[in-house]
């Protein structure tokens, strides 16, 4: 790797990346608690306004692996600046939108920035001193969840004091500054992967993701047993099968299927699916639970701002865990952190399911969830990066982030279906709906802990770039940097 002595100091580079990731993460979640406000302002229906969130998830799911791959091929800095420019452009369109179709287009444009996280991981691995890579990647992964948490916390206050348009004006300003700083300060990566984008596999990937997420996101209104949902799920399965076959035979795969068979990669992806299932659903439904009127027998009658504040311990805990993730990984290893974090997240979901009669219990549950998710997302990022070559970092981490988004879509849809069971004549969910729903999320986190047992055990500095030879792709040489040791 090129010496960093004549390049931008890695701490300056990290400051720029942190702002970029945080801005992207906030836009993931800011609209969730204020969808009713956007619905009223744009004069649309509850079913239609959900496309403000769905369009963003669909776009991010499609563009995350593509942008990550382009970064590996043409330069991570270049693609990061382009991704931030797309995020800023989409924010401008959303801030000015006066009709739902324009807002949906804006959210699709914002989704192009889904590659921000894998590009940031790649830049860190290319530019940082080896001893700093693990901690920086862990903190960056935690920032994604922290940003999402703070987005929900801040959304209510921003809408109360200003208007919902400022949910996009503020990220526009931050993203624009981050883009300029990235262009001026971040050095271009010296590592390139030869090849080209196989647009056939890109179209196939896009097609089955669109079909899958469309079916899941609309299952609440169409019904899981409806012809539309079943047809989309069948189509998604069939196209996904074709995509896997074509991708495996491609000389320039968008997703390297050989890489995806590495134990550290597939295990981390399974964990991402299950934990994404829980975090998106909890972020989406805890505010709804808290905002339910006290007459429901379980709600707190909280405002959007008050419900956001009850989620503040989650964001604070995730940030604190991110700060200490490097030392924890050095002492315990990422595998143990994944198991501990998954079980801690499961405990928080079970607390929300069965112990939610006072505000203090809610604060405690959200704080515990922040610890669990912070441990998992920090350690999971390190496992992915440690399991692949530097040339594959963008693609591998991009797919991991993508699978988390898919899991989140599943989680939100399943949670909506469970909560709606036995709703009162007024349409207000009964308490048992939330109890069963949060218990389901806890079960998913327990399964994530089981999946973590399959992660190869690496410890300390090994988390920054060492995989077990037995788990490497065939015919690939695995070189252990001096000073690294397998746990």
C-alpha positions in Angstrom: 0.0 0.0 0.0 1.1 3.5 -0.7 2.7 5.2 2.2 0.4 7.6 4.1 3.2 10.0 5.2 2.6 12.3 2.2 -1.2 11.9 2.2 -4.0 13.4 4.2 -3.8 12.3 7.9 -6.1 9.4 8.5 -7.9 11.3 11.3 -8.9 14.1 8.9 -10.1 11.5 6.4 -12.1 9.8 9.1 -13.8 13.1 10.2 -15.0 13.6 6.6 -16.2 9.9 6.4 -18.0 10.2 9.7 -20.0 13.2 8.6 -20.9 11.5 5.3 -22.1 8.3 7.0 -24.0 10.1 9.7 -25.9 12.3 7.2 -26.8 9.2 5.1 -27.9 7.4 8.2 -30.1 10.2 9.4 -32.0 10.3 6.1 -32.7 6.6 6.5 -34.8 7.2 9.6 -35.9 10.9 9.8 -39.1 10.4 7.8 -40.3 7.3 9.8 -41.9 9.2 12.8 -43.3 12.0 10.6 -44.9 10.1 7.8 -48.4 11.1 9.0 -47.3 14.8 8.8 -45.9 14.3 5.2 -49.1 12.5 4.3 -51.2 15.5 5.4 -48.9 18.1 3.8 -48.9 16.3 0.5 -52.5 15.4 0.5 -52.1 11.7 0.0 -53.3 8.4 1.6 -51.6 6.4 4.3 -50.9 3.5 1.8 -49.3 5.8 -0.7 -47.2 7.8 1.7 -45.3 4.7 2.7 -43.6 4.9 -0.7 -41.6 7.7 0.7 -39.8 5.1 2.8 -40.2 2.1 0.4 -38.7 4.0 -2.6 -35.6 4.9 -0.6 -35.1 1.3 0.5 -35.6 -0.1 -3.0 -33.1 2.4 -4.4 -30.5 1.8 -1.7 -30.9 -2.0 -2.1 -30.1 -1.7 -5.8 -27.4 0.9 -5.8 -25.4 -0.2 -2.7 -23.6 -3.1 -4.4 -23.3 -1.3 -7.7 -21.7 1.8 -6.2 -19.4 -0.3 -4.0 -18.2 -2.2 -7.1 -17.7 1.0 -9.1 -15.6 2.3 -6.2 -13.3 -0.8 -6.3 -12.9 -0.3 -10.1 -12.7 3.4 -10.6 -11.7 4.9 -7.2 -13.4 5.0 -3.9 -13.0 8.7 -3.4 -14.5 9.5 -6.8 -17.5 7.4 -6.2 -17.9 8.7 -2.6 -18.1 12.3 -4.0 -20.7 11.1 -6.6 -22.7 9.3 -3.9 -22.8 12.4 -1.7 -23.7 14.6 -4.7 -26.7 12.3 -5.3 -27.7 12.5 -1.7 -27.5 16.3 -1.8 -29.5 16.4 -5.0 -32.2 14.1 -3.7 -32.4 16.2 -0.5 -32.9 19.3 -2.5 -35.7 17.7 -4.6 -37.4 16.4 -1.4 -37.2 19.7 0.4 -38.9 21.5 -2.6 -41.4 18.7 -3.3 -45.0 19.7 -3.2 -46.4 16.4 -4.6 -45.9 12.8 -3.7 -44.5 11.7 -7.1 -41.7 14.3 -6.8 -41.0 13.2 -3.2 -40.7 9.6 -4.4 -38.3 10.5 -7.2 -36.2 12.5 -4.7 -36.0 9.5 -2.4 -34.9 7.2 -5.2 -32.1 9.7 -6.0 -31.1 9.7 -2.3 -30.9 5.9 -2.4 -27.9 6.1 -4.8 -25.9 7.1 -1.7 -26.4 3.6 -0.4 -22.8 3.0 -1.4 -21.5 5.5 1.2 -20.9 2.8 3.8 -18.9 0.3 1.7 -16.9 3.1 0.1 -16.0 4.4 3.6 -14.9 0.9 4.8 -12.7 0.6 1.7 -11.1 4.0 2.2 -10.4 3.2 5.8 -8.8 -0.1 4.9 -6.7 1.6 2.2 -5.6 4.6 4.1 -5.4 3.9 7.8 -2.5 2.4 9.7 -3.2 -1.3 10.2 -3.6 -1.0 14.0 -6.3 1.6 13.5 -8.4 -0.1 10.9 -10.5 -2.3 13.2 -11.5 0.5 15.5 -12.3 2.9 12.7 -14.5 0.4 10.8 -16.3 -0.6 14.0 -17.0 3.0 14.9 -18.2 3.8 11.4 -20.5 0.8 11.4 -21.9 2.0 14.8 -22.3 5.5 13.3 -24.8 4.1 10.8 -27.1 2.9 13.6 -26.4 6.0 15.8 -27.3 8.3 12.9 -30.5 6.4 12.4 -31.3 6.7 16.1 -30.6 10.4 16.3 -32.6 10.9 13.1 -35.7 9.6 14.9 -34.9 11.6 18.0 -34.4 14.9 16.1 -37.2 14.5 13.6 -40.0 15.6 16.0 -38.2 18.7 17.2 -37.3 19.8 13.7 -40.9 19.5 12.5 -42.2 21.2 15.6 -39.9 24.2 15.4 -39.5 24.5 11.6 -41.3 22.2 9.2 -40.9 18.7 7.7 -39.1 20.3 4.7 -36.1 20.9 7.1 -35.8 17.2 7.4 -34.1 17.5 4.0 -32.7 21.0 4.1 -30.4 20.2 7.1 -29.0 17.0 5.5 -28.6 18.9 2.2 -26.3 21.4 3.9 -24.3 18.8 5.8 -24.0 16.5 2.8 -22.8 19.3 0.5 -20.1 20.3 3.0 -19.1 16.6 3.3 -18.9 16.2 -0.4 -16.6 19.3 -0.8 -14.4 18.1 2.0 -14.2 14.6 0.5 -13.2 16.0 -2.8 -10.6 18.3 -1.3 -9.2 16.2 1.6 -9.6 12.4 1.0 -6.8 10.9 -1.1 -7.8 8.6 -4.0 -7.3 4.9 -3.3 -4.2 3.3 -4.9 -6.0 0.0 -5.1 -8.1 -0.9 -8.1 -10.0 -4.0 -9.3 -9.9 -4.6 -13.0 -13.1 -5.4 -14.8 -16.4 -3.9 -15.8 -19.9 -3.8 -14.6 -22.0 -6.7 -15.9 -25.2 -4.8 -16.5 -27.2 -8.0 -17.1 -26.5 -9.2 -13.5 -27.2 -5.6 -12.3 -30.6 -5.7 -14.0 -31.3 -9.2 -12.6 -30.2 -8.1 -9.1 -32.4 -5.0 -9.3 -35.4 -7.0 -10.6 -35.5 -9.6 -7.8 -34.8 -7.0 -5.1 -37.6 -4.7 -6.4 -40.1 -7.7 -6.6 -39.1 -8.9 -3.1 -39.2 -5.5 -1.3 -42.3 -4.5 -3.2 -44.1 -7.6 -2.0 -42.9 -7.2 1.6 -43.6 -3.5 1.8 -47.1 -3.8 0.4 -48.1 -7.0 2.2 -49.9 -5.0 4.9 -52.3 -3.4 2.5 -52.5 -6.2 -0.2 -52.4 -9.1 2.3 -49.8 -11.8 2.4 -52.1 -14.3 0.7 -53.1 -11.9 -2.1 -52.3 -12.8 -5.7 -50.1 -9.7 -6.1 -47.9 -10.5 -3.1 -47.6 -14.3 -4.0 -46.8 -13.5 -7.6 -44.1 -11.0 -6.7 -42.6 -13.5 -4.2 -42.5 -16.2 -6.8 -41.0 -13.9 -9.4 -38.4 -12.7 -6.9 -37.4 -16.3 -6.1 -37.2 -17.3 -9.8 -35.2 -14.2 -10.9 -32.9 -14.5 -7.9 -32.1 -18.1 -8.9 -31.3 -17.0 -12.5 -29.2 -14.1 -11.1 -27.1 -16.5 -8.9 -26.5 -18.8 -11.9 -25.5 -15.9 -14.3 -23.4 -14.2 -11.6 -21.5 -17.4 -10.8 -20.7 -17.9 -14.5 -19.8 -14.2 -15.2 -16.2 -13.2 -15.9 -17.0 -9.8 -14.2 -19.5 -10.6 -11.5 -21.2 -7.8 -9.6 -21.2 -10.0 -6.5 -18.4 -12.6 -6.4 -20.2 -15.8 -5.5 -16.9 -17.5 -4.6 -16.4 -14.7 -2.1 -19.9 -15.1 -0.8 -19.1 -18.7 0.1 -16.4 -17.6 2.6 -17.6 -18.5 6.0 -17.0 -15.1 7.6 -18.9 -13.4 4.8 -22.0 -15.6 4.6 -22.2 -15.8 8.4 -22.0 -12.0 8.7 -24.6 -11.6 6.0 -27.0 -13.9 7.9 -26.5 -11.9 11.0 -27.1 -8.7 9.1 -30.4 -10.1 7.8 -31.6 -11.0 11.2 -30.4 -7.9 13.0 -31.7 -5.7 10.3 -35.0 -7.4 10.8 -35.0 -6.2 14.4 -33.5 -2.7 14.2 -35.7 -1.3 11.4 -38.9 -2.8 12.9 -38.1 -1.5 16.4 -37.2 2.0 15.1 -40.5 2.0 13.2 -42.8 0.6 15.8 -41.5 1.8 19.2 -42.5 5.4 18.4 -46.0 4.1 17.3 -46.3 2.1 20.5 -45.3 5.1 22.7 -47.6 7.5 20.8 -50.6 5.3 21.4 -53.1 7.0 23.7 -53.2 6.1 27.3 -56.8 5.0 26.8 -55.4 2.0 24.9 -54.2 0.6 28.2 -50.5 0.4 27.2 -49.6 3.6 25.3 -48.0 6.7 26.8 -49.8 9.3 24.6 -46.4 10.7 23.7 -45.8 13.3 21.1 -43.4 12.7 18.2 -40.7 14.6 20.0 -41.3 12.8 23.3 -41.2 9.4 21.7 -38.0 10.3 20.0 -36.4 11.3 23.3 -37.3 7.8 24.7 -35.2 6.4 22.0 -32.2 8.6 22.8 -30.5 6.0 25.1 -30.4 3.7 22.1 -28.4 6.2 20.0 -26.1 7.2 22.9 -25.4 3.6 23.8 -24.5 2.7 20.2 -22.1 5.6 19.9 -20.4 4.8 23.3 -20.0 1.1 22.2 -18.5 2.2 18.9 -15.9 4.2 20.7 -14.7 1.1 22.6 -15.3 -1.5 19.9 -11.6 -1.7 18.9 -10.4 -2.4 22.4 -13.2 -4.9 23.0 -12.4 -6.7 19.7 -8.8 -6.8 20.7 -9.6 -8.4 24.0 -12.5 -10.7 23.2 -12.5 -11.0 19.4 -15.3 -10.1 17.0 -17.0 -13.5 17.2 -17.6 -13.2 20.9 -18.8 -9.6 20.5 -21.4 -10.8 17.8 -22.8 -13.4 20.2 -22.9 -11.1 23.2 -24.4 -8.2 21.2 -27.1 -10.4 19.6 -28.2 -11.8 22.9 -28.2 -8.3 24.4 -30.4 -7.0 21.6 -32.7 -10.0 22.1 -33.0 -9.1 25.8 -34.0 -5.5 24.9 -36.7 -6.8 22.5 -38.1 -9.1 25.2 -38.1 -6.2 27.7 -40.2 -4.2 25.2 -42.5 -7.2 24.8 -43.1 -8.0 28.5 -41.9 -5.0 30.6 -43.2 -1.7 29.3 -45.5 -0.2 31.9 -43.4 2.8 32.8 -41.2 5.4 31.0 -38.1 4.2 33.0 -38.6 0.7 31.7 -38.7 2.1 28.1 -35.5 4.1 28.7 -33.8 1.0 30.0 -34.9 -1.2 27.1 -33.8 1.3 24.5 -30.5 1.7 26.2 -29.9 -2.0 26.3 -30.8 -2.3 22.6 -28.2 0.4 21.8 -25.5 -1.7 23.5 -26.6 -4.8 21.6 -26.9 -3.3 18.2 -23.7 -1.3 18.7 -21.7 -4.4 19.5 -23.1 -6.4 16.6 -22.8 -3.7 13.9 -19.2 -2.8 14.9 -18.0 -6.4 15.1 -19.9 -7.5 11.9 -18.2 -4.8 9.8 -14.8 -6.0 11.0 -15.6 -9.7 10.2 -16.6 -8.8 6.6 -13.6 -6.7 5.9 -11.3 -9.2 7.6 -12.7 -12.1 5.5 -12.0 -10.6 2.0 -9.1 -9.1 0.1 -8.7 -5.3 -0.1 -10.0 -5.4 -3.7 -13.3 -7.0 -2.5 -13.9 -4.7 0.5 -16.4 -2.5 -1.3 -18.5 -5.3 -2.8 -18.5 -7.4 0.4 -19.4 -4.6 2.8 -21.9 -3.2 0.3 -23.8 -6.5 0.1 -23.7 -6.8 3.9 -25.3 -3.4 4.2 -27.7 -4.3 1.5 -28.8 -7.5 3.2 -29.4 -5.5 6.4 -31.8 -3.2 4.4 -33.6 -6.3 3.0 -33.9 -7.7 6.6 -35.2 -4.4 7.8 -37.9 -4.4 5.1 -38.9 -7.9 6.1 -38.9 -7.0 9.8 -41.1 -3.9 9.3 -43.6 -5.8 7.2 -43.8 -8.7 9.6 -44.1 -6.4 12.6 -46.9 -4.5 10.9 -48.8 -7.8 10.2 -48.4 -9.1 13.8 -49.3 -5.8 15.4 -52.4 -5.5 13.3 -53.8 -8.9 14.5 -56.8 -8.4 16.7 -56.9 -4.6 16.2 -59.9 -2.9 17.9 -62.8 -1.5 15.9 -61.2 1.9 16.0 -58.2 0.5 14.3 -56.0 0.9 17.3 -53.7 -2.2 17.9 -54.3 -4.2 21.0 -51.4 -4.7 23.5 -50.9 -8.3 22.6 -50.1 -7.3 19.0 -47.0 -5.4 20.2 -46.1 -8.1 22.7 -46.0 -10.8 20.1 -44.3 -8.5 17.6 -41.4 -7.5 19.9 -41.1 -11.1 21.1 -40.7 -12.1 17.4 -37.9 -9.5 17.0 -36.2 -11.0 20.1 -36.4 -14.4 18.5 -34.7 -13.1 15.4 -31.9 -11.7 17.5 -31.4 -15.1 19.3 -31.1 -16.7 15.8 -28.4 -14.1 15.0 -26.5 -15.2 18.1 -26.6 -18.8 16.7 -25.4 -17.6 13.3 -22.5 -15.8 15.0 -21.2 -19.2 16.3 -20.3 -19.9 12.6 -18.1 -16.9 12.3 -14.3 -17.8 12.1 -12.6 -16.8 15.3 -10.1 -13.9 14.8 -8.8 -11.7 17.5 -7.2 -8.3 17.9 -5.3 -7.0 14.8 -6.4 -10.1 12.9 -9.8 -8.5 12.6 -8.2 -6.0 10.2 -7.3 -8.4 7.5 -6.8 -12.1 8.3 -9.0 -15.0 7.3 -8.6 -18.6 8.0 -7.0 -20.5 5.1 -9.7 -23.1 5.3 -12.3 -20.4 4.7 -10.6 -18.7 1.8 -11.7 -19.1 -1.8 -10.1 -21.9 -3.7 -6.7 -21.1 -5.2 -6.4 -17.9 -3.2 -3.3 -17.3 -1.1 -4.0 -16.1 2.4 -1.1 -14.0 3.8 -1.1 -13.3 7.5 0.5 -9.9 8.3 3.2 -10.1 10.8 2.0 -9.7 14.4 -1.5 -11.0 13.7 -2.6 -14.2 15.4 -5.6 -16.4 15.1 -7.7 -16.8 18.2 
